[in-house]
Amino acid sequence: MTGNVDQLLGSIDAVENGLGSVGYIANRQICTAVYLSHHLHKPILVEGPAGVGKTELAKSVASYLDMPLIRMQCYEGLDESKALYEWKYGKQLLYTQILKDKLGQLFGLTETIEQALEKLHGFSDVFFSHHFLEPRPLLRALQQENGAVLLIDEIDKSDQEFEAFLLEILSDYQVTIPEIGVVEAVTPPIVFLTSNSMRDLGDALKRRCLHLHIGFPDAKLEARIIDTRVPGIDERLRKQLVSFVQQLRTLELKKLPSVSETIDWARVLVLLHANMLQADMVRDTLNVLLKFESDIEAAGKQIDSMTHKARKEAGFVD
Amino acid sequence: MSTSAIHTGVAPAHTGPTISEPLRRFLTVARGAGVRISSAESIDAMRAVDVIGFDDRTTLKDTLSLVVAKSVEEKQIFDDCFDLYFQRNDFAKSNEPGFRSQPQDHEDGEAGGEGMPGMGGGGPKLAAMLLADDRVAMAQAMEQAAEAIGLTKISFFTQTNLYTRRIMEKMGIRPVEREIEALRKEDSDAANDRADRLEGGRERLRDQVRDFVERHLAMFAKGENEKFREEFLKSAKLTNMERRDQDRMRVIVRAIAKKLAEKYGRNRKKKNRGQLDTRKTIRRNMAWEAIPFITVWKQKKIDKPKVMVLCDVSGSVAAMAQFLLLFLYTLNEALSNIRSFAFAGNLIEVSDILEKQDIDQAILKIMSTVGFGSSNYGNSFLDFEEGYFAAVDSKTTVIILGDGRGNHTDPRTDIIQRLSERAKRLIWLNPEYRSSWGTGDSDMPRYAPYCHVLTVCNTIRHLEHIVTDMLKGSR
């Protein structure tokens, strides 16, 4: 299996083609990152505005490599019992109840408490063994025999303590469970961390990762993305809408439209059977692209000129 | 950290490659320009380059950017740096682009001695190069001369001429100059022609060398200069800040505030050691019949400070006010609530303006609406008492920034006394030195008894200390 992965991630071109085959159009830098991540055994920290395909990248890599995707969504207050492992308390309790009689018999023979304790020590930690361990995403990722893609989503939402806790798994692909010891990865997973820069991440974490910044794509790349994601779209319309969105991104808005919004908008326009960008239609559907009332208002004034320019750039003059 | 650095350091040692000289030098340049690169990252960079190779410039750039630059700003600096560094050999066009050209140059020079013009011996050679306009050879000779005189040590732009001259001397410009002189004396047509050509060549060479030195200065000295300037600015008096430094100052303030915000921005909790929280323990263990598998200990939540700032924005204190506001608003996430007021003759609330607009513009706007008048403290405090006293509670820290010079108006210390009793803390920051408090129209000594903290504040350092104390104090 590892051999297979080595082959699939054999060169930067292979990565590019592979991701393309599962519908993720990546630029050169993204492919370089994935390639390096595999060859240097380093996690990738992906930063960038919302909706440019950070999470999607991890999903696509998983589906290209045919590996399970293990996803861990971070939030404030996330701790190791939810991320790494937990003891199956219920089961432990149940087993002690069931074994009560058995234990009673055993200890019935002893005379003093010291003796009973001595005997108890002889049984070692039956109740704190792998049978009673409930693996959470991180531990599960380490246990996958054929490798896995581990996605730690929105790491910036978690607490700083949790970030520190991740360091061991990120640098050495192992975790320490006090009762059992060090658990090492069977096959090192490919790790993606995503962040929306809600807060600055610590240097220690950044140092252990490759840092990939995905920005908004240029017109050419965006056109290719739309082409893959919205197959039925008219070519002329595609050119116009990409040009329109690119223009929109040069305005001063609270939240700029992202790739995911462009895709949504393209789908909407296809549903409306549009084959040309028209100012009225744009105005009606602008809420797909822009998510703030003030942004819609600000952009609204320039719709006519932008639509016109978009058409011109796509090669139409009315 | 150190263990893992060693760990990663050991692993590639088996596979062989040691960090190559040009890569190391490039990382030095990048570091100087402000990209933070740890030794572990240098090792990673080396491993990555080992995997990727030097062949493709774009891939190399992407790769190093992934490994070395860890934020958007750093990536920007890194890109500039990369481009600057790799255009260095631009007039040695025949050389391979990229890293390789350099070490080869040096090796050639050392091994063959071919291009190594010594002190005097290089003269005729240099003359020949100048006459033939042999750019490749000149580039090589220049690199070597630069190496020999230690050009990487350059640290100030005033040294440009010095280093240019030194490099040219090392390349053997003196004999050439002597030859020109001799030719001029001879004063025949042929001699004059040769002298002209030599002079032309010398001028070209000087331009190239100067260019080369300037680029070096940009790469190697930038970091040093910036650091030096930053240190200086941090302890410079804000009230007489030069206009051209203000932008840079804002950057510094933001950086400090961000750091503090990161440190204090979380909801912090303090454990009360050894006290079991029975209620929470029972609830947490409900699933297994409240048998306490997991114990929960009592904690105290540490509140983020709630801040109200009153800034004097009259002419005398305006400069300080904008930095205080900038500081506090960048710190936003470490504070639970912040309301700000600006006053000169009267007081108005400016929280709205500050929240809605970009801070730099907002400050300008505030200055233009209330600023630059003469201050009346008594009046302004009265405005505050009438309008906003209700919002001050026992959790509020009130910061007043002002020089306490009310132009001989009633200071209304009674309001400050009530405010002091009501608020958690009253901090007064005065940009004037202690020695001038109480002189002229200064009412500072009269306000002093009611302030929990009263301190001089006129540099970024002061500001940093005060805000840090405030954040710590909320424990």
Boltz contact constraints between the chains, C-beta under 6 A:
constraints:
  - contact:
      token1: [A, 29]
      token2: [B, 62]
      max_distance: 6.0
  - contact:
      token1: [A, 32]
      token2: [B, 62]
      max_distance: 6.0
  - contact:
      token1: [A, 32]
      token2: [B, 63]
      max_distance: 6.0
  - contact:
      token1: [A, 33]
      token2: [B, 66]
      max_distance: 6.0
  - contact:
      token1: [A, 36]
      token2: [B, 48]
      max_distance: 6.0
  - contact:
      token1: [A, 39]
      token2: [B, 51]
      max_distance: 6.0
  - contact:
      token1: [A, 40]
      token2: [B, 47]
      max_distance: 6.0
  - contact:
      token1: [A, 89]
      token2: [B, 288]
      max_distance: 6.0
  - contact:
      token1: [A, 89]
      token2: [B, 293]
      max_distance: 6.0
  - contact:
      token1: [A, 90]
      token2: [B, 288]
      max_distance: 6.0
  - contact:
      token1: [A, 93]
      token2: [B, 288]
      max_distance: 6.0
  - contact:
      token1: [A, 171]
      token2: [B, 4]
      max_distance: 6.0
  - contact:
      token1: [A, 200]
      token2: [B, 262]
      max_distance: 6.0
  - contact:
      token1: [A, 206]
      token2: [B, 70]
      max_distance: 6.0
  - contact:
      token1: [A, 207]
      token2: [B, 38]
      max_distance: 6.0
  - contact:
      token1: [A, 207]
      token2: [B, 40]
      max_distance: 6.0
  - contact:
      token1: [A, 210]
      token2: [B, 66]
      max_distance: 6.0
  - contact:
      token1: [A, 211]
      token2: [B, 70]
      max_distance: 6.0
  - contact:
      token1: [A, 213]
      token2: [B, 72]
      max_distance: 6.0
  - contact:
      token1: [A, 213]
      token2: [B, 75]
      max_distance: 6.0
